[in-house]
Amino acid sequence: MPPKRKALTPPPVSPIGEVYTTEEVAGMLKLSVRTILRAIERRQLEARKAGKAYLITQDAVRQYWQSLPLSTATAPAEKRTTRRSRGRAGHR
């Protein structure tokens, strides 16, 4: 008879919900950690300092995400370079 498995118990739920690090938030939002740190410094993203790390609640991530502008415009076209714009006018 195989040994009995222990039932998996879910982790206790924090009274403030999920808490993330700057690296986790950056990964979730497809942004750089530097961008997340700048948002914290500019008080656009609420975070708590815990030692050397920042901790960010799920609610704070949602508020930051909703504060970001929607992009409905098309991306700017790449600038084409011509022989003249490369500084070699008249040299072919």
C-alpha positions as CSV (number, residue, x, y, z in Angstrom):
1,M,0.0,0.0,0.0
2,P,1.5,3.4,-1.0
3,P,2.2,5.9,1.7
4,K,-0.5,8.5,2.3
5,R,0.1,11.9,0.9
6,K,-0.3,15.0,3.0
7,A,-3.1,17.2,1.8
8,L,-1.8,20.5,0.4
9,T,-3.0,23.5,2.3
10,P,-3.1,26.9,0.6
11,P,-0.8,29.5,2.0
12,P,-2.5,31.8,4.5
13,V,-4.1,34.8,3.0
14,S,-2.5,38.1,3.9
15,P,-5.0,40.7,5.1
16,I,-3.6,43.0,2.4
17,G,-3.7,40.4,-0.4
18,E,-0.8,39.4,-2.6
19,V,2.4,41.3,-2.2
20,Y,5.1,41.5,-5.0
21,T,8.7,42.6,-5.4
22,T,9.8,45.1,-8.0
23,E,11.1,42.3,-10.1
24,E,7.8,40.5,-10.1
25,V,5.8,43.7,-10.9
26,A,8.2,44.5,-13.8
27,G,7.7,41.0,-15.1
28,M,3.9,41.1,-14.8
29,L,3.7,44.5,-16.6
30,K,6.4,43.7,-19.2
31,L,8.4,46.8,-17.9
32,S,12.0,47.1,-16.6
33,V,12.8,47.1,-12.9
34,R,14.2,50.6,-13.4
35,T,10.8,51.8,-14.7
36,I,9.1,50.4,-11.6
37,L,11.7,52.0,-9.3
38,R,11.2,55.3,-11.0
39,A,7.4,55.0,-10.6
40,I,7.9,54.4,-6.9
41,E,10.3,57.4,-6.6
42,R,7.7,59.6,-8.4
43,R,5.0,58.2,-6.1
44,Q,3.1,56.8,-9.1
45,L,3.3,53.3,-7.6
46,E,2.7,52.8,-3.9
47,A,5.3,50.5,-2.2
48,R,6.7,49.7,1.2
49,K,10.4,49.4,1.9
50,A,11.3,46.1,3.6
51,G,15.1,46.1,4.2
52,K,16.6,46.8,0.8
53,A,13.6,45.6,-1.2
54,Y,10.3,47.2,-2.0
55,L,7.0,45.3,-1.5
56,I,4.0,46.2,-3.6
57,T,0.4,45.1,-3.1
58,Q,-1.8,43.7,-5.8
59,D,-4.1,46.7,-5.5
60,A,-1.2,49.2,-5.9
61,V,-0.2,47.3,-9.1
62,R,-3.8,47.6,-10.4
63,Q,-3.9,51.3,-9.7
64,Y,-0.6,51.9,-11.4
65,W,-1.6,49.9,-14.4
66,Q,-4.8,51.9,-14.8
67,S,-2.9,55.2,-14.5
68,L,-0.8,54.3,-17.5
69,P,-2.0,56.0,-20.7
70,L,-3.9,54.0,-23.3
71,S,-2.1,53.8,-26.6
72,T,-4.5,54.2,-29.5
73,A,-2.1,55.9,-31.9
74,T,0.1,54.0,-34.2
75,A,3.8,53.7,-33.4
76,P,5.9,56.4,-35.1
77,A,7.5,55.3,-38.4
78,E,11.2,54.9,-38.3
79,K,13.2,57.8,-39.7
80,R,14.7,57.0,-43.1
81,T,18.2,58.1,-43.7
82,T,19.3,59.4,-47.0
83,R,22.8,60.1,-48.3
84,R,22.4,63.7,-47.5
85,S,21.2,63.2,-44.0
86,R,24.2,61.0,-43.3
87,G,26.6,63.9,-43.8
88,R,28.1,62.7,-47.0
89,A,26.3,65.0,-49.4
90,G,27.9,64.9,-52.8
91,H,30.1,61.9,-52.1
92,R,28.8,58.8,-53.9
